[in-house]
Amino acid sequence: MKKLLLLFGLILITHISIGQMETEISKKVADQFGKYYNQNAYDSIFNMCSNEMQNVLPKDFLSNLKKDAGNIKERKFEKYENAYACYKTKFERAIFTVNLAIDDNEKIAGLFVGAYKTDSLPKLTRNKTSLILPFRGVWDITWGGDTKALNYHVENEAQKNAFDFVVKGNNGNTFKTDGRNNEDYYAFRKDISAPCDGVIVLTVDGVKDNIPGVFNPIFLTGNSVILKTENNEYLFFAHFKQHSIVVKEGQFVKQGQLLGLCGNSGNSSEPHLHFHIQNVEDMNVATGVKCYFSKILVNGQIKTDYSPIQNEKVNNF
């Protein structure tokens, strides 16, 4: 089964009810979607989509979903969330969440297919595993902390305790001259290493690096690595340089071992490292875990069992 089956094409929705009763429009579109899907009428579903959604929906997405999961056997409306009508959907070989956002023209403006989240997922509040920072030298934290002002990630369940790390020069900038190309950034091509021993459970390495200032919203995390610890914590690293990842799925790595190079792939405006911990491998259903490093230097001062925040300079002790 593919680990990620999701697409976003959300535009402004004005008529969705904030209540939790399924609207007639949602039911109508969901019924049509299920009917056409089971009939392999993928072009009909494509024609149900808004122009914006058609531009981002791969033609083979639904056929690949059919190969993996089979036909839809049962669908149950659960709630509205962020303008999506959310359905627990039983396929022949899997249970997925299928979420549909519908615009004022009754077109599908957003589609999400992911693992169905249950209350049986493991609950972790912080890491038990002893961690070092995943790099050498001094890096700066642009996002990190528990409030939206310190960390815009807090609104995302899986990434709510994430850090974004960059490298700044003596002038306080993250780039050397004009910042127009990735090579001008101090963080680009710097080594990213394992904060602890663990097993690699996911690698993505083929996403192109962005031109600085240009985002890639389709492949949000870009080139990525997930490392599973012996305590079943999942360490997520995003935005590696294309083709720089040197570890493989199933490989055991030691603390300090090279994973790849810092890049600018995915939903990223400049070379940086995104790092967070989650309780399960699948980011679609995961909950973020508060991350503490065992012993690091923060603005030149030794800190033990510490979770750094925005604007702090950090390096390994």
C-alpha positions, -999 to 999 in steps of 0.1 A, spaced: 0 0 0 14 34 -9 22 54 23 9 87 10 -23 91 -11 -32 127 -9 -38 158 -30 -46 194 -21 -63 217 -45 -83 238 -20 -97 272 -30 -120 296 -13 -152 279 -2 -181 301 8 -212 279 12 -200 251 34 -219 249 66 -200 251 99 -223 225 114 -218 188 114 -248 177 93 -239 166 58 -253 191 32 -272 180 1 -245 193 -21 -218 174 -3 -239 142 -5 -246 147 -42 -210 152 -51 -197 124 -28 -223 100 -43 -212 109 -79 -176 105 -69 -181 70 -55 -203 60 -85 -177 71 -111 -148 57 -91 -163 22 -89 -171 24 -126 -135 33 -134 -149 65 -150 -120 86 -139 -125 111 -167 -159 118 -153 -144 125 -119 -118 148 -135 -146 167 -151 -162 171 -117 -131 190 -105 -125 228 -106 -99 241 -131 -75 246 -103 -79 210 -91 -76 197 -126 -42 214 -129 -28 195 -99 -46 161 -101 -24 135 -117 -44 115 -143 -33 81 -127 -40 91 -91 -74 74 -90 -64 43 -110 -35 38 -87 -58 41 -57 -80 15 -73 -51 -9 -77 -41 -5 -41 -75 -4 -23 -101 -17 -47 -137 -4 -50 -155 16 -25 -178 -6 -4 -192 18 22 -189 55 30 -200 74 61 -200 111 66 -183 122 98 -177 160 99 -166 192 82 -131 202 87 -113 231 71 -140 233 43 -137 196 36 -165 171 40 -148 141 57 -159 106 50 -148 73 66 -146 52 35 -143 14 34 -126 1 3 -122 -36 -6 -87 -37 9 -84 -7 32 -102 19 52 -93 55 42 -104 90 50 -117 106 18 -123 143 21 -139 165 -5 -140 203 -7 -167 216 -30 -168 251 -44 -198 274 -52 -201 258 -87 -205 223 -71 -170 214 -84 -144 194 -64 -119 221 -53 -100 198 -29 -94 161 -25 -76 143 3 -72 105 6 -53 92 36 -52 66 63 -82 66 86 -72 80 120 -84 61 151 -80 66 188 -58 36 191 -26 54 179 2 55 204 3 87 226 37 103 231 42 137 248 80 139 244 110 119 232 125 93 255 155 87 232 186 108 239 191 132 209 219 154 195 213 181 169 213 167 134 241 189 121 275 203 129 283 239 136 260 267 147 225 269 132 197 294 138 161 285 146 136 305 125 105 286 137 104 267 170 83 268 202 48 263 215 30 294 203 19 305 168 41 336 171 71 315 177 62 286 154 36 286 126 37 247 126 16 246 158 -16 245 138 -6 213 121 -12 182 143 18 162 131 42 192 129 31 212 159 65 207 176 86 212 145 118 232 140 131 250 110 168 255 111 189 278 89 225 290 89 233 328 92 264 347 83 281 374 103 257 400 87 227 381 100 216 370 66 211 334 55 228 341 22 262 355 11 253 379 -16 219 384 -32 202 350 -23 190 344 -59 204 308 -61 206 280 -36 244 279 -37 244 314 -22 228 301 11 250 290 39 228 260 47 228 246 12 247 213 9 255 211 46 255 176 62 224 164 79 230 135 103 211 111 126 204 125 161 204 90 175 205 53 165 176 40 145 161 24 114 153 43 83 116 37 74 111 62 46 132 80 20 122 104 -8 150 116 -30 138 127 -64 122 161 -59 139 190 -76 153 218 -55 134 251 -58 146 284 -70 148 305 -38 114 322 -32 95 297 -53 75 271 -34 65 235 -44 31 230 -28 25 196 -44 54 178 -28 52 196 5 81 179 24 103 175 -7 131 151 -3 126 135 31 138 109 56 120 93 85 141 76 112 124 53 137 140 50 172 140 20 195 113 39 215 90 40 185 95 78 179 95 88 142 120 115 134 110 134 103 136 154 82 124 174 52 137 195 22 170 176 15 189 185 -17 178 164 -46 197 130 -49 217 137 -18 202 112 6 227 84 12 206 60 34 180 34 24 147 22 38 154 -6 62 189 5 70 201 8 106 220 40 113 241 52 142 240 85 159 259 111 139 258 91 107 252 111 75 217 111 61 220 136 33 225 172 24 205 203 33 185 215 3 155 235 -8 130 210 -21 93 209 -14 72 237 2 103 257 10 114 292 1 151 288 8 176 261 19 168 249 54 162 218 75 127 210 88 128 186 117 101 172 139 91 140 158 58 123 154 41 93 171 36 72 139 52 70 105 22 84 85 22 122 87 -15 122 76 -26 107 109 4 115 132 5 137 163 36 158 169 59 149 198 78 176 218 115 173 211 142 178 237 179 176 230 201 160 257 230 185 259 235 214 235 248 249 234 221 276 231 234 311 224 267 298 237 253 285 270 251 248 279 215 235 281 205 200 291 172 182 282 163 214 263 138 222 236 150 254 218 128 282 204 127 308 177 158 330 172 181 309 193 215 298 180 222 262 187 250 237 182 261 204 197 282 205 229 
